[in-house]
């Protein structure tokens, strides 16, 4: 999405002042870091949930086999 915004602004001959300001002050790295941490947390949660679902499915299958 950021690349689209930059390419559109370049097409109109304008600079993105906020992006330049954040890059110059180093805050863009904080923003990217926070986004990566959030994305990593979501992935971790999904993998943990997937493991739990697999474990429950195997227990259900074992119970069905016992009947």
PyMOL Python script that loads the backbone (N, CA, C, O; Angstrom):
from pymol import cmd

cmd.read_pdbstr("""\
ATOM      1  N   UNK A   1       0.834  -1.174   0.000  1.00  0.00           N
ATOM      2  CA  UNK A   1       0.000   0.000   0.000  1.00  0.00           C
ATOM      3  C   UNK A   1       0.888   1.250   0.000  1.00  0.00           C
ATOM      4  O   UNK A   1       0.581   2.235  -0.671  1.00  0.00           O
ATOM      5  N   UNK A   2       1.979   1.201   0.750  1.00  0.00           N
ATOM      6  CA  UNK A   2       2.890   2.339   0.805  1.00  0.00           C
ATOM      7  C   UNK A   2       3.517   2.580  -0.558  1.00  0.00           C
ATOM      8  O   UNK A   2       3.654   3.725  -0.989  1.00  0.00           O
ATOM      9  N   UNK A   3       3.899   1.498  -1.242  1.00  0.00           N
ATOM     10  CA  UNK A   3       4.511   1.650  -2.558  1.00  0.00           C
ATOM     11  C   UNK A   3       3.526   2.243  -3.560  1.00  0.00           C
ATOM     12  O   UNK A   3       3.918   3.020  -4.430  1.00  0.00           O
ATOM     13  N   UNK A   4       2.263   1.884  -3.444  1.00  0.00           N
ATOM     14  CA  UNK A   4       1.238   2.451  -4.319  1.00  0.00           C
ATOM     15  C   UNK A   4       1.106   3.945  -4.076  1.00  0.00           C
ATOM     16  O   UNK A   4       1.012   4.731  -5.020  1.00  0.00           O
ATOM     17  N   UNK A   5       1.100   4.334  -2.806  1.00  0.00           N
ATOM     18  CA  UNK A   5       0.993   5.748  -2.462  1.00  0.00           C
ATOM     19  C   UNK A   5       2.188   6.531  -3.001  1.00  0.00           C
ATOM     20  O   UNK A   5       2.024   7.633  -3.526  1.00  0.00           O
ATOM     21  N   UNK A   6       3.364   5.976  -2.874  1.00  0.00           N
ATOM     22  CA  UNK A   6       4.569   6.656  -3.361  1.00  0.00           C
ATOM     23  C   UNK A   6       4.548   6.760  -4.880  1.00  0.00           C
ATOM     24  O   UNK A   6       4.872   7.809  -5.436  1.00  0.00           O
ATOM     25  N   UNK A   7       4.166   5.675  -5.554  1.00  0.00           N
ATOM     26  CA  UNK A   7       4.160   5.709  -7.019  1.00  0.00           C
ATOM     27  C   UNK A   7       3.099   6.670  -7.554  1.00  0.00           C
ATOM     28  O   UNK A   7       3.330   7.349  -8.554  1.00  0.00           O
ATOM     29  N   UNK A   8       1.959   6.733  -6.908  1.00  0.00           N
ATOM     30  CA  UNK A   8       0.906   7.662  -7.338  1.00  0.00           C
ATOM     31  C   UNK A   8       1.367   9.097  -7.121  1.00  0.00           C
ATOM     32  O   UNK A   8       1.142   9.954  -7.976  1.00  0.00           O
ATOM     33  N   UNK A   9       2.005   9.367  -5.993  1.00  0.00           N
ATOM     34  CA  UNK A   9       2.456  10.736  -5.731  1.00  0.00           C
ATOM     35  C   UNK A   9       3.562  11.144  -6.694  1.00  0.00           C
ATOM     36  O   UNK A   9       3.648  12.307  -7.088  1.00  0.00           O
ATOM     37  N   UNK A  10       4.406  10.193  -7.072  1.00  0.00           N
ATOM     38  CA  UNK A  10       5.458  10.519  -8.034  1.00  0.00           C
ATOM     39  C   UNK A  10       4.870  10.769  -9.415  1.00  0.00           C
ATOM     40  O   UNK A  10       5.404  11.566 -10.187  1.00  0.00           O
ATOM     41  N   UNK A  11       3.784  10.096  -9.724  1.00  0.00           N
ATOM     42  CA  UNK A  11       3.149  10.293 -11.017  1.00  0.00           C
ATOM     43  C   UNK A  11       2.596  11.712 -11.139  1.00  0.00           C
ATOM     44  O   UNK A  11       2.564  12.270 -12.236  1.00  0.00           O
ATOM     45  N   UNK A  12       2.170  12.288 -10.047  1.00  0.00           N
ATOM     46  CA  UNK A  12       1.656  13.641 -10.058  1.00  0.00           C
ATOM     47  C   UNK A  12       2.739  14.676  -9.775  1.00  0.00           C
ATOM     48  O   UNK A  12       2.459  15.874  -9.744  1.00  0.00           O
ATOM     49  N   UNK A  13       3.975  14.221  -9.569  1.00  0.00           N
ATOM     50  CA  UNK A  13       5.079  15.146  -9.356  1.00  0.00           C
ATOM     51  C   UNK A  13       5.134  15.739  -7.964  1.00  0.00           C
ATOM     52  O   UNK A  13       5.736  16.795  -7.764  1.00  0.00           O
ATOM     53  N   UNK A  14       4.515  15.077  -6.998  1.00  0.00           N
ATOM     54  CA  UNK A  14       4.516  15.569  -5.621  1.00  0.00           C
ATOM     55  C   UNK A  14       5.318  14.605  -4.758  1.00  0.00           C
ATOM     56  O   UNK A  14       5.365  13.403  -5.021  1.00  0.00           O
ATOM     57  N   UNK A  15       5.947  15.154  -3.727  1.00  0.00           N
ATOM     58  CA  UNK A  15       6.634  14.321  -2.757  1.00  0.00           C
ATOM     59  C   UNK A  15       5.717  14.086  -1.568  1.00  0.00           C
ATOM     60  O   UNK A  15       4.871  14.920  -1.243  1.00  0.00           O
ATOM     61  N   UNK A  16       5.893  12.960  -0.935  1.00  0.00           N
ATOM     62  CA  UNK A  16       5.130  12.659   0.262  1.00  0.00           C
ATOM     63  C   UNK A  16       5.914  13.239   1.437  1.00  0.00           C
ATOM     64  O   UNK A  16       6.926  12.682   1.861  1.00  0.00           O
ATOM     65  N   UNK A  17       5.434  14.352   1.946  1.00  0.00           N
ATOM     66  CA  UNK A  17       6.165  15.071   2.979  1.00  0.00           C
ATOM     67  C   UNK A  17       6.244  14.279   4.275  1.00  0.00           C
ATOM     68  O   UNK A  17       7.274  14.292   4.951  1.00  0.00           O
ATOM     69  N   UNK A  18       5.156  13.585   4.629  1.00  0.00           N
ATOM     70  CA  UNK A  18       5.156  12.836   5.875  1.00  0.00           C
ATOM     71  C   UNK A  18       6.181  11.710   5.828  1.00  0.00           C
ATOM     72  O   UNK A  18       6.882  11.469   6.811  1.00  0.00           O
ATOM     73  N   UNK A  19       6.272  11.022   4.698  1.00  0.00           N
ATOM     74  CA  UNK A  19       7.227   9.929   4.566  1.00  0.00           C
ATOM     75  C   UNK A  19       8.657  10.462   4.630  1.00  0.00           C
ATOM     76  O   UNK A  19       9.523   9.853   5.260  1.00  0.00           O
ATOM     77  N   UNK A  20       8.901  11.588   3.984  1.00  0.00           N
ATOM     78  CA  UNK A  20      10.240  12.179   4.032  1.00  0.00           C
ATOM     79  C   UNK A  20      10.598  12.610   5.446  1.00  0.00           C
ATOM     80  O   UNK A  20      11.730  12.416   5.889  1.00  0.00           O
ATOM     81  N   UNK A  21       9.648  13.187   6.148  1.00  0.00           N
ATOM     82  CA  UNK A  21       9.881  13.625   7.523  1.00  0.00           C
ATOM     83  C   UNK A  21      10.161  12.433   8.427  1.00  0.00           C
ATOM     84  O   UNK A  21      11.068  12.475   9.259  1.00  0.00           O
ATOM     85  N   UNK A  22       9.379  11.369   8.260  1.00  0.00           N
ATOM     86  CA  UNK A  22       9.571  10.188   9.109  1.00  0.00           C
ATOM     87  C   UNK A  22      10.896   9.499   8.792  1.00  0.00           C
ATOM     88  O   UNK A  22      11.562   8.991   9.694  1.00  0.00           O
ATOM     89  N   UNK A  23      11.280   9.479   7.522  1.00  0.00           N
ATOM     90  CA  UNK A  23      12.571   8.883   7.152  1.00  0.00           C
ATOM     91  C   UNK A  23      13.724   9.700   7.707  1.00  0.00           C
ATOM     92  O   UNK A  23      14.707   9.142   8.193  1.00  0.00           O
ATOM     93  N   UNK A  24      13.609  11.002   7.638  1.00  0.00           N
ATOM     94  CA  UNK A  24      14.709  11.855   8.097  1.00  0.00           C
ATOM     95  C   UNK A  24      14.889  11.794   9.608  1.00  0.00           C
ATOM     96  O   UNK A  24      16.013  11.902  10.099  1.00  0.00           O
ATOM     97  N   UNK A  25      13.800  11.624  10.354  1.00  0.00           N
ATOM     98  CA  UNK A  25      13.911  11.567  11.805  1.00  0.00           C
ATOM     99  C   UNK A  25      14.086  10.143  12.323  1.00  0.00           C
ATOM    100  O   UNK A  25      14.303   9.954  13.520  1.00  0.00           O
ATOM    101  N   UNK A  26      13.997   9.136  11.455  1.00  0.00           N
ATOM    102  CA  UNK A  26      14.194   7.747  11.850  1.00  0.00           C
ATOM    103  C   UNK A  26      12.955   7.091  12.414  1.00  0.00           C
ATOM    104  O   UNK A  26      13.013   5.936  12.837  1.00  0.00           O
ATOM    105  N   UNK A  27      11.835   7.792  12.432  1.00  0.00           N
ATOM    106  CA  UNK A  27      10.609   7.227  13.000  1.00  0.00           C
ATOM    107  C   UNK A  27       9.984   6.167  12.099  1.00  0.00           C
ATOM    108  O   UNK A  27       9.182   5.355  12.561  1.00  0.00           O
ATOM    109  N   UNK A  28      10.342   6.171  10.831  1.00  0.00           N
ATOM    110  CA  UNK A  28       9.784   5.172   9.909  1.00  0.00           C
ATOM    111  C   UNK A  28      10.190   3.779  10.344  1.00  0.00           C
ATOM    112  O   UNK A  28       9.434   2.827  10.150  1.00  0.00           O
ATOM    113  N   UNK A  29      11.375   3.640  10.930  1.00  0.00           N
ATOM    114  CA  UNK A  29      11.840   2.334  11.385  1.00  0.00           C
ATOM    115  C   UNK A  29      11.034   1.859  12.589  1.00  0.00           C
ATOM    116  O   UNK A  29      10.819   0.659  12.757  1.00  0.00           O
ATOM    117  N   UNK A  30      10.594   2.781  13.414  1.00  0.00           N
ATOM    118  CA  UNK A  30       9.734   2.430  14.546  1.00  0.00           C
ATOM    119  C   UNK A  30       8.385   1.937  14.034  1.00  0.00           C
ATOM    120  O   UNK A  30       7.853   0.941  14.525  1.00  0.00           O
ATOM    121  N   UNK A  31       7.842   2.631  13.057  1.00  0.00           N
ATOM    122  CA  UNK A  31       6.551   2.238  12.479  1.00  0.00           C
ATOM    123  C   UNK A  31       6.656   0.857  11.841  1.00  0.00           C
ATOM    124  O   UNK A  31       5.801   0.001  12.066  1.00  0.00           O
ATOM    125  N   UNK A  32       7.691   0.641  11.053  1.00  0.00           N
ATOM    126  CA  UNK A  32       7.887  -0.661  10.407  1.00  0.00           C
ATOM    127  C   UNK A  32       8.089  -1.745  11.458  1.00  0.00           C
ATOM    128  O   UNK A  32       7.558  -2.847  11.322  1.00  0.00           O
ATOM    129  N   UNK A  33       8.853  -1.442  12.506  1.00  0.00           N
ATOM    130  CA  UNK A  33       9.074  -2.409  13.577  1.00  0.00           C
ATOM    131  C   UNK A  33       7.791  -2.802  14.279  1.00  0.00           C
ATOM    132  O   UNK A  33       7.564  -3.982  14.545  1.00  0.00           O
ATOM    133  N   UNK A  34       6.955  -1.833  14.579  1.00  0.00           N
ATOM    134  CA  UNK A  34       5.682  -2.124  15.252  1.00  0.00           C
ATOM    135  C   UNK A  34       4.791  -2.968  14.354  1.00  0.00           C
ATOM    136  O   UNK A  34       4.146  -3.905  14.825  1.00  0.00           O
ATOM    137  N   UNK A  35       4.749  -2.649  13.076  1.00  0.00           N
ATOM    138  CA  UNK A  35       3.936  -3.429  12.136  1.00  0.00           C
ATOM    139  C   UNK A  35       4.439  -4.862  12.056  1.00  0.00           C
ATOM    140  O   UNK A  35       3.640  -5.798  12.021  1.00  0.00           O
ATOM    141  N   UNK A  36       5.769  -5.045  12.025  1.00  0.00           N
ATOM    142  CA  UNK A  36       6.333  -6.392  11.969  1.00  0.00           C
ATOM    143  C   UNK A  36       6.043  -7.174  13.247  1.00  0.00           C
ATOM    144  O   UNK A  36       5.768  -8.373  13.187  1.00  0.00           O
ATOM    145  N   UNK A  37       6.100  -6.515  14.392  1.00  0.00           N
ATOM    146  CA  UNK A  37       5.790  -7.186  15.655  1.00  0.00           C
ATOM    147  C   UNK A  37       4.339  -7.623  15.688  1.00  0.00           C
ATOM    148  O   UNK A  37       4.037  -8.741  16.106  1.00  0.00           O
ATOM    149  N   UNK A  38       3.438  -6.757  15.254  1.00  0.00           N
ATOM    150  CA  UNK A  38       2.012  -7.105  15.224  1.00  0.00           C
ATOM    151  C   UNK A  38       1.766  -8.267  14.266  1.00  0.00           C
ATOM    152  O   UNK A  38       1.041  -9.204  14.599  1.00  0.00           O
ATOM    153  N   UNK A  39       2.367  -8.211  13.080  1.00  0.00           N
ATOM    154  CA  UNK A  39       2.205  -9.278  12.095  1.00  0.00           C
ATOM    155  C   UNK A  39       2.771 -10.591  12.630  1.00  0.00           C
ATOM    156  O   UNK A  39       2.167 -11.649  12.454  1.00  0.00           O
ATOM    157  N   UNK A  40       3.930 -10.522  13.281  1.00  0.00           N
ATOM    158  CA  UNK A  40       4.520 -11.721  13.872  1.00  0.00           C
ATOM    159  C   UNK A  40       3.633 -12.307  14.959  1.00  0.00           C
ATOM    160  O   UNK A  40       3.498 -13.526  15.055  1.00  0.00           O
ATOM    161  N   UNK A  41       3.028 -11.456  15.778  1.00  0.00           N
ATOM    162  CA  UNK A  41       2.119 -11.927  16.810  1.00  0.00           C
ATOM    163  C   UNK A  41       0.898 -12.613  16.232  1.00  0.00           C
ATOM    164  O   UNK A  41       0.444 -13.632  16.751  1.00  0.00           O
ATOM    165  N   UNK A  42       0.371 -12.055  15.161  1.00  0.00           N
ATOM    166  CA  UNK A  42      -0.786 -12.671  14.509  1.00  0.00           C
ATOM    167  C   UNK A  42      -0.415 -14.036  13.940  1.00  0.00           C
ATOM    168  O   UNK A  42      -1.172 -14.996  14.083  1.00  0.00           O
ATOM    169  N   UNK A  43       0.756 -14.127  13.290  1.00  0.00           N
ATOM    170  CA  UNK A  43       1.201 -15.413  12.752  1.00  0.00           C
ATOM    171  C   UNK A  43       1.411 -16.437  13.858  1.00  0.00           C
ATOM    172  O   UNK A  43       1.017 -17.595  13.717  1.00  0.00           O
ATOM    173  N   UNK A  44       2.030 -16.016  14.960  1.00  0.00           N
ATOM    174  CA  UNK A  44       2.243 -16.916  16.096  1.00  0.00           C
ATOM    175  C   UNK A  44       0.907 -17.432  16.629  1.00  0.00           C
ATOM    176  O   UNK A  44       0.759 -18.624  16.900  1.00  0.00           O
ATOM    177  N   UNK A  45      -0.051 -16.543  16.776  1.00  0.00           N
ATOM    178  CA  UNK A  45      -1.384 -16.924  17.261  1.00  0.00           C
ATOM    179  C   UNK A  45      -2.050 -17.924  16.310  1.00  0.00           C
ATOM    180  O   UNK A  45      -2.659 -18.896  16.758  1.00  0.00           O
ATOM    181  N   UNK A  46      -1.936 -17.687  15.013  1.00  0.00           N
ATOM    182  CA  UNK A  46      -2.546 -18.596  14.038  1.00  0.00           C
ATOM    183  C   UNK A  46      -1.914 -19.976  14.082  1.00  0.00           C
ATOM    184  O   UNK A  46      -2.624 -20.980  14.009  1.00  0.00           O
ATOM    185  N   UNK A  47      -0.581 -20.048  14.201  1.00  0.00           N
ATOM    186  CA  UNK A  47       0.084 -21.338  14.266  1.00  0.00           C
ATOM    187  C   UNK A  47      -0.276 -22.085  15.555  1.00  0.00           C
ATOM    188  O   UNK A  47      -0.490 -23.297  15.527  1.00  0.00           O
ATOM    189  N   UNK A  48      -0.342 -21.374  16.675  1.00  0.00           N
ATOM    190  CA  UNK A  48      -0.724 -22.002  17.933  1.00  0.00           C
ATOM    191  C   UNK A  48      -2.159 -22.522  17.865  1.00  0.00           C
ATOM    192  O   UNK A  48      -2.451 -23.619  18.340  1.00  0.00           O
ATOM    193  N   UNK A  49      -3.037 -21.743  17.281  1.00  0.00           N
ATOM    194  CA  UNK A  49      -4.429 -22.165  17.138  1.00  0.00           C
ATOM    195  C   UNK A  49      -4.530 -23.378  16.218  1.00  0.00           C
ATOM    196  O   UNK A  49      -5.318 -24.289  16.472  1.00  0.00           O
ATOM    197  N   UNK A  50      -3.741 -23.390  15.158  1.00  0.00           N
ATOM    198  CA  UNK A  50      -3.720 -24.536  14.251  1.00  0.00           C
ATOM    199  C   UNK A  50      -3.259 -25.805  14.939  1.00  0.00           C
ATOM    200  O   UNK A  50      -3.807 -26.882  14.702  1.00  0.00           O
ATOM    201  N   UNK A  51      -2.248 -25.682  15.795  1.00  0.00           N
ATOM    202  CA  UNK A  51      -1.773 -26.851  16.544  1.00  0.00           C
ATOM    203  C   UNK A  51      -2.866 -27.380  17.475  1.00  0.00           C
ATOM    204  O   UNK A  51      -3.070 -28.589  17.584  1.00  0.00           O
ATOM    205  N   UNK A  52      -3.564 -26.462  18.142  1.00  0.00           N
ATOM    206  CA  UNK A  52      -4.630 -26.877  19.056  1.00  0.00           C
ATOM    207  C   UNK A  52      -5.757 -27.569  18.301  1.00  0.00           C
ATOM    208  O   UNK A  52      -6.310 -28.561  18.776  1.00  0.00           O
ATOM    209  N   UNK A  53      -6.098 -27.049  17.128  1.00  0.00           N
ATOM    210  CA  UNK A  53      -7.159 -27.657  16.317  1.00  0.00           C
ATOM    211  C   UNK A  53      -6.731 -29.050  15.872  1.00  0.00           C
ATOM    212  O   UNK A  53      -7.528 -29.987  15.922  1.00  0.00           O
ATOM    213  N   UNK A  54      -5.479 -29.194  15.435  1.00  0.00           N
ATOM    214  CA  UNK A  54      -4.991 -30.514  15.029  1.00  0.00           C
ATOM    215  C   UNK A  54      -5.043 -31.507  16.181  1.00  0.00           C
ATOM    216  O   UNK A  54      -5.420 -32.664  15.994  1.00  0.00           O
ATOM    217  N   UNK A  55      -4.664 -31.052  17.374  1.00  0.00           N
ATOM    218  CA  UNK A  55      -4.689 -31.916  18.546  1.00  0.00           C
ATOM    219  C   UNK A  55      -6.124 -32.342  18.874  1.00  0.00           C
ATOM    220  O   UNK A  55      -6.374 -33.505  19.187  1.00  0.00           O
ATOM    221  N   UNK A  56      -7.060 -31.395  18.799  1.00  0.00           N
ATOM    222  CA  UNK A  56      -8.464 -31.725  19.059  1.00  0.00           C
ATOM    223  C   UNK A  56      -9.018 -32.680  18.005  1.00  0.00           C
ATOM    224  O   UNK A  56      -9.781 -33.589  18.332  1.00  0.00           O
ATOM    225  N   UNK A  57      -8.643 -32.483  16.751  1.00  0.00           N
ATOM    226  CA  UNK A  57      -9.100 -33.375  15.685  1.00  0.00           C
ATOM    227  C   UNK A  57      -8.594 -34.792  15.902  1.00  0.00           C
ATOM    228  O   UNK A  57      -9.321 -35.761  15.687  1.00  0.00           O
ATOM    229  N   UNK A  58      -7.329 -34.906  16.332  1.00  0.00           N
ATOM    230  CA  UNK A  58      -6.790 -36.248  16.563  1.00  0.00           C
ATOM    231  C   UNK A  58      -7.467 -36.910  17.757  1.00  0.00           C
ATOM    232  O   UNK A  58      -7.691 -38.120  17.738  1.00  0.00           O
ATOM    233  N   UNK A  59      -7.798 -36.144  18.796  1.00  0.00           N
ATOM    234  CA  UNK A  59      -8.510 -36.713  19.948  1.00  0.00           C
ATOM    235  C   UNK A  59      -9.911 -37.163  19.549  1.00  0.00           C
ATOM    236  O   UNK A  59     -10.375 -38.213  19.993  1.00  0.00           O
ATOM    237  N   UNK A  60     -10.583 -36.380  18.716  1.00  0.00           N
ATOM    238  CA  UNK A  60     -11.924 -36.758  18.245  1.00  0.00           C
ATOM    239  C   UNK A  60     -11.846 -38.037  17.421  1.00  0.00           C
ATOM    240  O   UNK A  60     -12.687 -38.926  17.551  1.00  0.00           O
ATOM    241  N   UNK A  61     -10.827 -38.116  16.571  1.00  0.00           N
ATOM    242  CA  UNK A  61     -10.671 -39.315  15.744  1.00  0.00           C
ATOM    243  C   UNK A  61     -10.399 -40.540  16.609  1.00  0.00           C
ATOM    244  O   UNK A  61     -10.924 -41.620  16.335  1.00  0.00           O
ATOM    245  N   UNK A  62      -9.579 -40.381  17.658  1.00  0.00           N
ATOM    246  CA  UNK A  62      -9.305 -41.485  18.572  1.00  0.00           C
ATOM    247  C   UNK A  62     -10.585 -41.939  19.275  1.00  0.00           C
ATOM    248  O   UNK A  62     -10.826 -43.138  19.417  1.00  0.00           O
ATOM    249  N   UNK A  63     -11.393 -40.991  19.708  1.00  0.00           N
ATOM    250  CA  UNK A  63     -12.646 -41.334  20.379  1.00  0.00           C
ATOM    251  C   UNK A  63     -13.621 -42.032  19.433  1.00  0.00           C
ATOM    252  O   UNK A  63     -14.345 -42.938  19.847  1.00  0.00           O
ATOM    253  N   UNK A  64     -13.643 -41.621  18.180  1.00  0.00           N
ATOM    254  CA  UNK A  64     -14.514 -42.269  17.208  1.00  0.00           C
ATOM    255  C   UNK A  64     -14.036 -43.680  16.915  1.00  0.00           C
ATOM    256  O   UNK A  64     -14.852 -44.580  16.712  1.00  0.00           O
ATOM    257  N   UNK A  65     -12.711 -43.887  16.891  1.00  0.00           N
ATOM    258  CA  UNK A  65     -12.157 -45.216  16.631  1.00  0.00           C
ATOM    259  C   UNK A  65     -12.445 -46.168  17.786  1.00  0.00           C
ATOM    260  O   UNK A  65     -12.575 -47.374  17.578  1.00  0.00           O
ATOM    261  N   UNK A  66     -12.545 -45.635  18.998  1.00  0.00           N
ATOM    262  CA  UNK A  66     -12.806 -46.470  20.166  1.00  0.00           C
ATOM    263  C   UNK A  66     -14.249 -46.966  20.198  1.00  0.00           C
ATOM    264  O   UNK A  66     -14.528 -47.978  20.841  1.00  0.00           O
ATOM    265  N   UNK A  67     -15.157 -46.294  19.533  1.00  0.00           N
ATOM    266  CA  UNK A  67     -16.573 -46.677  19.551  1.00  0.00           C
ATOM    267  C   UNK A  67     -16.834 -47.839  18.679  1.00  0.00           C
ATOM    268  O   UNK A  67     -17.974 -48.291  18.579  1.00  0.00           O
TER     269      UNK A  67
END
""", "prot")
cmd.dss("prot")
cmd.show_as("cartoon", "prot")
cmd.util.cbc("prot")
cmd.orient("prot")
